[in-house]
Amino acid sequence: MDAVATGSELNKSGSGGSERSDDSGGGGIFEYSGWVYHLGVNSIGHEYCHLRFLFIRGKYVAMYKRDPHENPGIKPIRRGVVGPTLMVEELGRRKVNNGDLYVLRFYNRLDETKKGDIACATAGEARGWMEAFDQAKQQAELELSKGISARDKLNMENEINLEGHRPRVRRYAHGLRKLIRIGQGPEKLLRQSSKLSRTDGFEGDGGDAVEAHQWKCVFTLAGIRIFEDVSDHKNGKTVLAKSVGVVDATADTVFEVILNTDQQKRYEWDTLICDLELVDSYDGHYDVVYGTYDSKYLSRWHSKQDFVFSRQWFRGQDGTYTILQCPAIHKKKPPIHGYRRAKVNPTSWEIRNLSTSGASNSPRCLVTHTLEINSSSWCRWKNNQNSKFQRSIPHALLFQVAGLKEYIAANPALHHENATTVVHSKISDASISSAECEDEMQDEFYDAITADSSTSDEESDDDQKLVPQEPRVKLKNISWAITTLALKRTAAPDLSEELDPHVTPITIPSDLHCSLWKGKDDNDTNCWASPTGKGFMIRGKNYLKDSSKVVGGDPLLKLVGVDWLTVDKSVDRISLHPKSLVQSEAGKKLPFILVINLQVPAKPNYSLVLYYAADRPINKNSLLAKFVGGSDAFRDSRFKLIPSIVEGYWMVKRAVGTKACLLGKAVTCKYFRQDNFLEIDVDIGSSSVARSVIGLVLGYVTSLVVDLAILIEAKEESELPEYILGTVRLNRLKPESAVPLEA
């Protein structure tokens, strides 16, 4: 299997990277291009890593050996079309030539055997390329939405572009608004430089669910604020504290610094760790590290101490980057003579970009470091700043944000980022056009990057003069930015028009039988309930103007049952099972049922099936009707879930978060419409990030109270304000209580 590794940065200028425009509309189609590393396996089974130039125009993708802008006339070695069924999965970090690459996997949602990988030199580039391919996919989806078959549409494009060479280039240049370059050339990619890309973001709110913690600022020092959780949800033995600071750099940069294990660089900001060594890594989002520190700087004992802890990281769809750190045990690092094994407090990092002010374009991000601290030592330190707590591990952890802030401020290369490179249209026949792709239009992108190539294309790089022939390429890893918006609270939306107002509502039965029982109060366990939407924040009527969000109201649909099942492998179309609520006599009489089948990867696998019922038929002119009867592409772009851990371990809360997630963009969703129901099969195991998070959740599930809200994202003025389709509260589920699904 071939893979493409990006070794450059995607720079987005204003709305230029997100706004779609068609040639026919006169607005122009955006293009993305930049240097990449092409990874793969040659004909004799050896892995290779070659520098390549990747070019995206509309839905067409091409790969070159040289920059086509500097080498007119060069032909692409790979090219293909991004189709509407393309899915992009983030696989996390992978070691290649002693450097870290961030891997993206492309596959066909309808045929997962067609797939290929793209690995980016930095996490920020991975985010950028995901956005670029998402726009290419949107272009393909737009064509399908016009009622023309994909094949006919492509043929029409061929006819339009079957003109002479010169006129086609002139029209192409006229239609191009901006060419967005990714990176600054191959010489930058091989340099051991700390310069990182600039990413524009927006200052965001904390989440889309009401925060359970109550934070109080108790101390300020060195430009950071120290907070304590003063809510009633603490157990008395420990207290939750956090340090918060604004760092003059992108979230990409801060993530790079925090995860970097280089001794000399950590000496400059980390007062705790002397040496940090990577012990092992798993699935691209989890690793184990071993560290030592000289305790004479932190306590009166002069014996050296060491520790082992795990790091788990992931990025939410809104761009917020989270790192969880917990004490760990690893067989490769048993206790060592002369060292005392210390226990590092569980901590979490949260990094998100802030919007830049009008007077300055300097990047900024908000860094939050949260940790558990023994309550007695914490209280003594609060009352007396000269206590022994100042020479403890928790104190050193708490003030890492201050060291981080000063370290980056003292290194201009870290906070004065390279400016976005915007190249205006000067494209010759080196550029890819629709006509150029005529002979390749049957290939989608994952086919193109995995198709057989000649030996000279992929197994040899003799004609590549742009990069010094180094035996190994050292790559860096950084994160990407957040794009969230401000939050306001106003009135809840009106739901009277979503269901047919001319039909008399029926009485939905309350005795529908499912495997998981409905709880009577909050003290019940291993049960479900249906809370109101007051714990969730959704888009208000004026969201497109002022980004205001409102407190959610009562759900439109009623939760009538929940099945908690074990299965040998993921089961789709579970509504057709004879034991399903949908197939019961009562279920067949309901006007409409929305079935959400959450497929949980584990040993064994689980299916959490939620049944939501309407008391009237759906209004044919409503957003719900558009969603139910729409295409899979439309559903993927609108199906949204908001999670909230109401009660549970704080680290799980940090991992799950409270931000809304478009499930169709994050994991594979399959839709099945029949009779009076729509079933959505959500394959959580299709994403390595989702698998990682759900694995953590299952470890604590018996002590968690989880609220979920399901809704359709509103993107047009006429669709606002948003409303909640349905909610569910899962109260301390017991995995062993799941019922096996009969064959």
N, C-alpha and C positions, 0 to 999 in steps of 0.2 A: 504494500500500500504506500503510495506516495504521500507526501505532505508538503505544505508550503509554509515556510517559517518567515515571518516578517521580521526584518531587522531594522525597522525604521519606525517613525512616529507619524500617526495620523493627526494632522493639524486642521482644525475646523475654524473657519472664519465666520463669526456671527451666525446668521441663519443659513449661510451657504452650505453647510454640511447636512442640513436637515430638511430644507425646503425642496419639494419636488416640483419640477417644471418640465412640461412637454415641449418638444420642438414645435409642434403644431400650434401651441399657444404663444409662441414667440418669446417665451421666458428663458429657454435654454435648459439643457440637461447638464447636471454637474458630473464632473469626472474626478476620480480618485486615483492617485498613482504614487508609487514609491518603491524603494529597494526592498527586496525580501530575500530570505534564505530559503531555498528549495531543498527540502529533506525527502529522502526516499531510499529505496533499495534497488540496486542495479541488477543486471541479469544474472550475476553470479552470487547474489545474496549479500553484497556489501552495502552498508549504509553510506550515503553521501550527503554533503551539505554544500550547495552552490548558491552563490549570490545571483538573484534574479530581480527583474523589474516587473512589478504587478500593476496592471492598468484596468480600471473599471470605468466604463461609460454606459450609463443607463443600466440595462440588465446584462450587458456584454462584458466578459472578462477575458483579458489576454495576459500572457506572460512572455517576457523578452529576456534575452541575455544581456542586452545593453539598454540604456535609457533611450527610448525612441525619439525624444525631443532633441537629443544631442547627436543622434545617429539616424538621420532621415533615410527612409527606405528599408530599414531593418524589418524583418518579418517575425511575427510571434512564434514561439516554439510550442505554446499551448494556448487554446482559446475555447470558450464555451459560453453557455447562456445560463444565467441564474433563473431557476423556475419558481413558480409560486408555492411548490411543495418543499422547498429547501428549508431545512432546519439547521440552526447553529447551536452547538452545545459547547460550553466552556469546560475544558478538562483540567484546567489548572496548570501547575508548573511541571516541567519535565527536564531532566538533565541531558544536555546535548553538548559534547565537546567541552566538558567542564564548565559549561555555562547554563544558566536557567532560561528556558523558553516557556512561554505561555501558550498552551495548545487550545485551538478551537477545532471542533469536529463538524464537518458538513455532511448531512445525509438527507436522503429523500424520505419524507414522512410516510409515504406510501410504500416504499421499498428500502428498508434500512440496510440492505446489502450494498447499496450504492452510497459510498461514503469516501471522504478524504479528510485530511487534517491540515490545518494551518497553525503554525506555531510562531508566536510573536516574540520579539526580543524583550519587550516590556509588557506589563499588564495594561498600561495606558494604550499601547498600540493595539492590543487585543480588543479593548473597548472600541477604539476607532474603527478597526476593520469590521467588527460586528455591526457597527452603525452603517458602514459603507455597504456591506452586503445586505443589510436590512433594507436600505433604500433601493438597491437593485431588485430585491424581492418585491418591494412595494410597486415598482414599475411593472413587473410581470403581473402582479395582482390587479393593477389598474386596468391592464389590457383585458384580463378575463372579465372584469366587472362591466366592460362595455358591450358584453353580449356577443363578442367575436371569439371564435376558437383560437387557441394559441397558435396553431399551425397557420390558419388563415391570416392572423395578424402578422406573423413573421413574413409570410409571402408578400403581404401588402407593403411591409417595410422594404423588402427587396426591390419591389417595383419602383418605389419612391426614390431609392438610392441608386438605381441602375442608370445613372447618367454618366457623362464624361468625368474624368478624374478631377479636373480643376473645379468645375461647378460644385461637385460634391464637397470638396474641401472648403470652398468659400461659404456654402450654406452651413457647414459644420462650424466654422469659425464664428459665423454670425449668431448661431444658436447657442454657443457656449457662453455661459455667464462667467464662470470661474473654473479654473483647474486647481484643485486642491492637492498640493503635493504632500506626500507622506515622507518625512525625514529630509535630510540634507545631503544625501549622497553616501556612497560606500565608504569613503574615508572616515566619515563620522562613526560608522557602525563598528569599526574595529578599534576605535580609540578608547583607552581606559579613562574616559572622562566622566565627570559627575554631572554634566549638563543634561538636563531633562526637558521634555517637551512642555509647552504651556497649554493648559486646557482651560477653556472658559467654562465657568459653572455659575450656578445661582444659589444664593443663600436659601437653605431649605428648612422646613419645619422638622420637628423631631420624629413624627410618624403620623399614621392615619388611624391610630387607636389611642384612647386616653391613657396617659402615663400613670402607672401604678405607684411609682416612687414619688416621694416628696423631698426635693433637694433643697438644702439650706447652705448658703455660703458661710463658712466658718473662718476662713483665713485667705489672705492674698499675699503673694510673694513672687518677686521676679517676673511679674507680668502674667502670672497664672492664678486661678481661683481654685480653692479647695472646698469641696462640697461634702456634706454628710446627708445620708438618707434618714430623715426624721419621721418617716411613716411608721405605722404600727405593725409592719410586716416583717420586722426583724426578730430573730430568735433570742436575743439577749446576750449570747456568747460572742457574737461578731457584729461588726457594724460595716455598712457599705459606704465607702468613700470614693470620691473621684476628683481628679485634677483636670482642669479645663484651660486650654490656652489657644490663642490664635497664632499660627505659625505663618510666616511670610514665604510660603512655597506652595506648590500644588500638592494635592493628596498623593499624587504619584511619587513625588520626591520623599514625602514623609514615610510612605510605605516602604520605599527603597531603603531608607535609613534604618527603620525599625527592624526589618528582616535581615539586614546585612550582618553577617557574622565576622566581618573583618576586624581583627583585634585593634589595630591602630585607630580606626574610625570610631569604634565603640569607646575607646579610651577618652575620646574628645567630648563625649556627652553622657555616658552611662557610668554613674558612680558605683554601680553594683558589680558589674561583670568584668572580670579580667580577660577570660578567654571564653569563646563560644564556638562550639563544634557541632556540625550537623551530623547526627547519628543515623537517622533513617528518615525516609519520606514515603508517603502513601497517597495514592489517587490524585496527586496534584494540588490538594488543598489541606494537607495535614503532614506535619513532620515532627520529629523528636530531636531536641538539641540537648547538649551537655555543656555545662558551664562551671567555671570556678571563680571565686573571688577571694581577695585577701581580707580576712575578717578584721585585721588591725585597724582598718579604716572605719569599721562599723561597730565594733564592740571591744571590750577589754580583753577578750580571748584572742590569742595570737595564732591559734591553730587554723590552718587553711580549711576552707569549706568548699564543697561542690554541690551541684544539684542537677537534676534531670527534669525537663518539663516539655510538654507537647505544645505545639502551635497549630491552630486551625484557623484558616482564613477564607473569606468569601466576600463577594460583592453583591449587594442587593441591586434590583433592577433600577433603582433610583440613583445608583452610583455610590452609595454609602459603603465604605470598606470596613470590615470588622475582623479583628484578630483576637482569638481566644487563647489564653495561655494557662495551662493547668499543670500541677505536679504530676510526674509520671515515673514509671519504672521500666527499664529496658535491659534485656539480657546482655546487650553489648557493653553496657556501662554498669557493672556491679560496683559495690562500695570499694574504694581504693584506700590502701594503707597510707596513713598520714593525712587523710582528708576526712572531715566530718560531713556526712550527707545532710544538707539542709533542705527544708521544705519551703518552696517558694509559694507565696500567696497566689491563689487564683486571680487572674487579672484579665481585663479585656481592653483592647484599643478600638476606638471608633474614629474614623477619619473621613471628613467630607469637605469638599471645596466650598468656599464662600464667594459670592459675587464680588467683582471688583468695583470700586467706586468710579465715578465719571472722570475724576481728575487723575486717577492712576490706573494703569493696567497691570500693576504688580499682582501676581497670584497670591491668594491667601487660603488657608484651610483651618478648620476647627478640629482640634485634636482633643479627645477625651480618653482618659485612662482611669478605669474603674477597678477597684480591688476590695477584697475582704480583709478586715483588720480586727484583731482581738479588741473587744470593746473596752477592757480595763486599761490597756496601754494607750488606746486612742483617747480616752477621756482624760487621762493624766497629761497627755501631750497638749490637748486643747486648753487645759487649765494652766499648764506650765510649759512654755515652749522650750525650756532647758532640760526636759526630762530625757531619760535614756532612749525614748522612742526615736529621737533624732539620729541615733546610731544603730538603727535597726533596719532589717531588710524591707519591711513595709514602707518605712519613711523613704528609703532610697527609691523604691518603686514609684511611690506617689509623686516624687519630684523629678522623675524621668522626663516629664513634659517640659519642665523648665530647662533641663539640660539640652533637650532636643531643640527647643526654641532658640536658645543662645548659640548652639552649634550651627544651625542653619543660617542664623543672622550673621555669623562670622565668616561664612563661606558664600561669597556673592554668586559663585557658579551654581549654587543650589537654589537660590531664589530669584535670580535674574535669568529667566529661561530664554531659550532660543525663540525668536519671534516666528509667527506663522508665515510660511512661504506660500504666497499666492501668485501663480503664474497665469497670466492672461493668454488668450488663445493665440498660439503661433504653431499650430499643428500641421504637419505635412502628411504624406501618406504613411508616416510611421504610426499615426494614430489609428486605433481600431474603429471601424465604422460598421454600420449594419450590413453593407455590401460585402465587407471583408469576411463577415461571419456567415455568409450564405452557405458555404460548404460545411459549416460546423454547427448549424442551428439545431440539429437533432441531438446534440450533446448538451446536457446540463453541466453546471460547473463541477459537481463532484465526479462526473464522468470525465471531464476534460483533464482534471489534475491526476486522475488515476489511469488514464489511457496510456497505452504503450508508446514510448518515444524512441527515437533513434538513439544510438549510442552517443552520437555527438551532442545530442540535446541535453541528456541528463547524466550520463556516466563520464563525461569529459568536460573539462572547463578550460581547455588549452587556449581558446580564443578570447577568454575573459581577461581583459587588461586593466579593469577598473579596480581590482582589489589585490593587494599583496598576497602572495600565496603563503599563508600562515598554516601551520599544521593544525592549529586549534583556534576557534573563534571564541573570545570571551564576551559574553552577553550580559546585559544588566536586566534587572527586573524592577519595575515600578508599578504603581497602581493607576487608577483612572478616577475621574471626577464625578461629582454629584450634580444632578440637575433637578433639584426640588424647589418648590416655591413657597411663598408665605401663606399663613393660615389665619383665617378669620372664622368667627362663629355667627351664623344667622339662622333663619328659620328652616325647618325641614321641608322637603318637597311634597307636592301634591300627587297622589298616585291614582286619582280617580279615573284617568283616561288610559291607563295601561291595560286594564281589563275591560271587556265590553260593557259599557254602562247601560245598554238596553236589555241586558239579560239579568234576571233575578238570581242573586247569589244562592248557591246551595249550602247546606250544612255539611261540612266536612266531618266524616266520622272520626271519633277520638279513640276508638278501640282497634285501630289497625295493628296487626301483629308483625313485629320485627325481632331480630335476635338480641338487640340491645334495648334495655328497658328505659322508660322515661323517668327521670328522677322527680321526687316530690319537693325537695328543697336543696339548699346548697350543702347540706351535711351528707347527702347521699353520695355514694361512690360507684364507679363503674356504670355510669348512666349518662344520659344526654338531657339537655334542656334547650329551650329556644329563647334566648335573651332578646331584649329590644336592641335597636341600633344606636342607642345613646352612647355606647362605648366606642363608636367609630366616627371618623371624620371623612366626609365625602365632598365632592365638588358642588359648589353652590351655583346659584343662578347666574352670577356675574364672574364665574371662574375664568372665562376667556379674557375678561377685562382686567380683573384685579387679583386673580389667583386665589380667591376666597374659598374656604371650605366650611361646611356646615356640619352640625351634629346630626348623625343619622336618625331617622325616624323608625317607625314600625316596619317590619319587612313586608313586601308585597305578597310573597308566597308563604304558606304555612308549612312548617316542618312537621310531617306526619309520622315519620319513622326513620330509624337508623339501623342498618345491619352492620355487625362487626364480625367479619368472616376470615377464616384462614383458607388459603388456596395454595396448590402446588406451584402454579405459575400465574402470572397476571391474566385475569379474565376480562375480556371486553364484552359489551352487549349483555351485561348481567341482568338487564331488565327482562330479557327473554327467558330467563330461568323460571321454571314452573313455581319455585318457592318465592319468587320475587314479589314484593308488594304490588308492583305494576300488574302482574298477572292474576291477582286476586279479584274476586267479584267486586269488592268495594273499590279497588284501584281502577278497574275498567269503567266505573261510573263517574270518575272524577273528570272534570273538563280538561284539565292539563296537569301533567306531572313533570317536574324537572328532576332528573336523577343525576347525582354527582357521585361517581365511582372513583374514590381516591385509592389508587393502587400503591400500597406501601411495600417497598423492598425490604425484606428481612429474612430470617430463618425461623419459622416459615414465613412466606409472604402473606400479607394481610390485604383485605379490601374493606375500606370504610365507605359504606354506601348511604348517601343522604337522599331522602325523598321529600321533595317540596311540592305542595299541591296548590292549585288555584281554585277559587270557588266560582269562577266564571270563565268563559272562553277568553282568549287573548284578543285584545283590540287589534284589528288588522293594520291600523295605522300607527301602532306604537313601536317604540324601540325594541321592546321584548319580541314582538312579532318579526321585526327585521332580523333580530338575532336568531330566533328559532328557525326561521326559514332561510337564513342567509347562507353564504358559502363558508367553508371551513376557514378560509383565509380571513374573512370578516370576523368570524367567531374568535379566532386566535387573537386578533387585534383588539378585542373588546372584553373577553372573559377575565374578570378581575377578582382577586381574593385578598382580603385583609386579615392577617392573623393577629392574635393578641394572647399572650400568656398572662392570665389573670392572677393565678397563683402558681408558684413554683420557684425552682432554683434560679437565681439571677443570671447565671451564665447561660442557661437555656433561653431566658428572656432575651439576652443580648444576641444569641445566635439566631433566633426566630425573627426578632425585630417586630416592628409594628407598621411597616410600610406596605402599601398596596403592591400587589404583584400581578402582572398580566401572565396568567398561567400558560396561555398558548404560546407566549414568547420564551418562557423559561423552561418548560418541559413539553413533552409530546402529549397532545390532547386529541382524542378521537371522538367524533360526534355521530350519534345514531338517532335519526328522527323517524318515528313510526307511530301510527295511530294517535293516541292522546298524550304521547310523552316525547321528551328529548333527553337522551342520555349523553353525558360527557364523561369519558374515561380518561382520567388524569394519571399518566404514567410517571410517578415521582422518580422512579429508578432511571429514567432516561437522561437525567442530569446528574453529573458527579457532585455538583454543589448541593442539589436537593438531597441526594443520597447521604451526603455528609451530615447535613443538618438533621434529617429525619433519624439518622442513626443516633445522634446525641439526644434527640427528643425521646426516642424509645427507651433509652437508658434511665430516664426519669419520669416516664409517662404515668406511673402509678401515683405520683405526687403532684401532677400538673392539672390545672384547670385551664382549658384552652377554649378561647372564643374565636370563631371564624365568621366572617361576613362575605357573602357572595353577591356580586353586582356586575352590571354591564357598564363599561366605561363610556361616559358621555364625552364626545369630541366636538359636537356641533352646538351652535347656540340653541337650536330647537330641541336638543336632547337634554339640556340642563333645566333644573338641577338634577343631579344623580339621585338615585334611590337604591335602597338595599333590596335585592331579590329575596334573600333568606339568610338566616343566622343559625348557628348551632353552638352550644356549649358542651364540651366533652369533659366530664368530671372524673378525673383520676381513673382512667381506663386500666383494666387488667388484661394484659396480652393473653394470658391463659384462658380467659373467658370467651375468646373469639370462637365462633362456631364453624366447623369445617363445612365448606360448600359441597353439597352433594353433586355427584357427576350428572 
